[in-house]
Amino acid sequence: MIPRLTGHAGEATRTAPAGFDRRLIAPMVLGSVLNPINSSMIAVALVPIGIAFGAPPAETVWLVTALYLATAVGQPVIGRLVDMYGPRRLYLAGTGLVGIAGLMGALAPSLGVLIAARVLLGFGTSAAYPAAMRLTRSEAERTGQDSPAGVLTALAVSGQTVAVIGPTLGGLLIGAGGWHLVFTLNVPLSAACLVLGVKWLPRTKTSQRRQSMDLPGMALFAVLLVSLMLFLMGPRPDRWYLPVLTLVAAAVFTVRELRVADPFVDLRVLGGNVPLILTYLRQLLAYTTSYAFLYGYTQWLEQGRGLSASTAGLALLPLSVAALTVSTLTGRREAVRGKLLVGSALQIAGCAALLPVGAGSPVWLLLAVGVLLGIPQGLLGLAGQTALYRQADPERIGSAAGLLRTFMYLGALGASAATAAFFPHRADTGGLHGLALFMLAGSALLLAITLPDRSLARLTPQPRQTSGKA
């Protein structure tokens, strides 16, 4: 095949193969797993960190919340910057910040510093996924062919795999050298991303058109999310001002985004794209259940069942295997609607299976619950990412992908709020059963909004012709 030059949307001219440039896959995948690995490893570290700093679950849960608040805000903001300026510089800046945050966390002298490190991790890990989706779309337009399903599958499977093996890996690291290693791991991962990014990611040409950033829109979006989640983390009458602030910020944000010429979130386009809105909603529901299980069940295994952190991590290994197997077997076929229906139904079954679990439950039952809830993790993540890729405006794929991750992290924030509510002092069996009912309701709603959505059946791969844009 004759090599040709890249050139979509101002991206750098460089020699690339006629087909999808598979040299991009390694930095794309490695960067995209930074957030899931930090999201999942912390699950088994919450109890040891709480013991180290004398903090109850209601305080250590901020290690989860801090990362997701930063990421929920950072993903669409950085995704928009990726669309405007190309993926390379945002990828390198973000992955570099991950290494700094890892060192900060490993050396943290207090819980407050540790939470600050998690905030930096949230912002640092926000760049790679929008960059990967932008690169995937750019390659499709450069080659005039639809990007291979294997590329999207690699992104989804890698993130899901790392997310589900994270507790096991975290448990092993804690057993080997304490909870500090959970943060230290970010340093070599960051270094690897920087090396691969510098070597393979295309440079971006300086655009002749002046780029504009909707900074007020970004600020209003941040205020909206932060005030909402601060209230959800501790809903009390004396915090009445937080939901009021959320509503005011949402109203002003909506008015501004509808009037500004180049909005941060184009509500006019988004409002007319009902299938994409439903995809975001499904993402929220699916990951609320997924993360509620990850954080709640793991803490219960340690406190309610009496397992060590490393043993609790190993107990979730069947979940990892089930998710990886399902993702690998189904990744080549898009089948978005089928995956969503089967995944949501199995999530309902898995949540129901938690109700008879207790402190005296046999090990085989604990492992079986993990397998049952691992299968939907392998299906729902793939389906949501594929649906987003097909439904979003190609020119805003970075910000659309960032917003998809925002809804995923809103689910994680909702899950951490629910975990704090059901486990106010310790992760006991009664709290686990209450959390299971909460998860069951969300999974049922996920199935209810998927069943009537016939637009999912019409999502098929469509080769894109080279745009001809400079």
Number of C-alpha atoms within 10 A of each C-alpha: 6 8 11 15 13 23 22 22 21 18 21 19 16 13 13 19 16 16 18 20 16 12 14 20 21 16 22 27 22 21 30 27 24 27 25 19 24 26 27 23 28 22 27 31 27 25 25 18 22 17 12 12 12 12 17 18 20 20 15 24 24 24 24 25 26 22 27 29 25 24 30 30 27 24 31 27 29 27 31 27 23 28 20 20 20 27 29 23 19 21 30 22 15 24 31 21 19 30 25 18 27 28 18 20 27 19 15 17 11 12 20 13 14 23 21 19 25 30 21 23 32 31 26 31 29 32 34 33 29 33 32 28 26 25 26 24 20 24 25 22 24 26 22 16 17 18 21 14 14 14 21 23 23 20 22 26 27 18 23 26 23 24 25 30 25 26 33 26 21 30 26 22 22 21 15 11 10 15 26 18 19 25 27 20 18 26 19 13 19 25 15 17 27 20 12 19 23 15 12 17 22 22 17 18 15 12 13 7 6 7 10 12 14 17 12 14 22 19 14 20 23 19 18 23 19 20 18 18 21 17 18 19 21 13 16 9 8 7 12 11 12 19 18 13 16 20 15 15 21 17 13 14 22 18 13 18 19 15 12 12 11 13 20 24 23 18 17 13 12 15 11 10 14 13 19 22 16 17 22 22 17 28 25 25 26 30 26 27 27 24 25 25 25 25 24 25 26 26 28 23 25 21 18 20 19 13 16 18 29 21 19 25 26 20 22 26 22 21 25 27 19 21 27 23 17 17 26 16 10 15 22 15 12 19 20 21 22 16 21 25 20 15 26 27 16 19 29 25 17 25 24 17 18 22 16 10 16 18 13 8 11 10 9 10 14 19 16 17 20 26 20 21 27 29 25 28 30 30 29 28 23 28 25 23 21 22 22 20 20 15 18 19 16 15 14 18 28 33 29 30 24 30 24 27 25 26 23 27 27 25 26 30 30 24 29 28 25 22 27 25 19 23 23 15 14 17 24 21 22 14 21 25 19 18 25 25 16 18 27 20 14 23 27 16 15 25 21 13 14 19 13 9 12 11 11 20 11 10 17 13 15 10 13 15 13 16 15 10 10 13
